Amino acid sequence: MATTDRQATTLALAHALSAAERGLAVIPLSRTKLPALRSPHRDDPAPTQTPCHGECGGMGHGVYDATTDPSRIRELFAAAPWATGYGIACGLPPHHLIGIDLDTKSGTDSSAALRELALRHLFTIPETVVVLTPSGGRHLWLTGPPDAVVPNSASRLAPGIDIRGAGGYLVGPGSRTDHGVYGTAPGTAHLTPALCPPSLLRLLLPTPRTHRSASPTPGEHGQGLVQFVLAAHEGQRNTRLFWAACRAYENDLGPALLAPLIEAAVQTGLTEREARATIASAARMSGWRG
Ligand SMILES: [Zn+2]
């Protein structure tokens, strides 16, 4: 199948070059959607204090390799002849791309969740580039202002909605992966990525951390999270629990809500073990060091 793979690489390179022409910085991706080039520092004896982001001049620094320079793109692909796709770096000038990744995990209607957010926060999703994923998901491409650093997040906005921001990348249309091919939704390929509505952007930016008391109590917010878990249908139990636990840890309510969240999850039919595992991964994801 060497020929097929070579054709896939040639196609991916062609798509990557045309994305770069539109001002989008790209890197080659492997079939697993990960950066195709391995780090030149992977065998370093001791990790350095400041990780190299390409200052060494080599390739293999993930999204930091991203470029719009056609000759550099050709070099990157030449060094990764197994690449079958390309990633588009988010958060870089001139577009400051923000990817809204609408997932289709079982029981999660992320499109409905986005519509609900739009109604509640009074914004409309503008007409923009939409990329269809092989698993039935959708990526909406938006652009942000140069001074806004949108962080990456998974299911922070709502269950099933992931955000690709600074330091993240989107799988480019035309990429081939283990699960199939990514392509633009009909009628959106020619569009310019639309500006992110300001009230949506506010939701994507980190909220400034205010001074908190030493031992916060769950209060109304905590009750709301527990109710959110209790109201889960069978297919949403885990995603809802994960989402609620992430919010709890972000607000320093994790330890206080641990028991109520487990109890609620068990009521929806999860085992205590499953609930604990989900909450533990939410704690890790939220960077909790408790
Ligand atoms: Zn380096």
Boltz pocket constraint, residues with backbone or C-beta under 6 A from the ligand:
constraints:
  - pocket:
      binder: B
      contacts: [[A, 40], [A, 41], [A, 52], [A, 53], [A, 54], [A, 55], [A, 56], [A, 57], [A, 58], [A, 61]]
      max_distance: 6.0
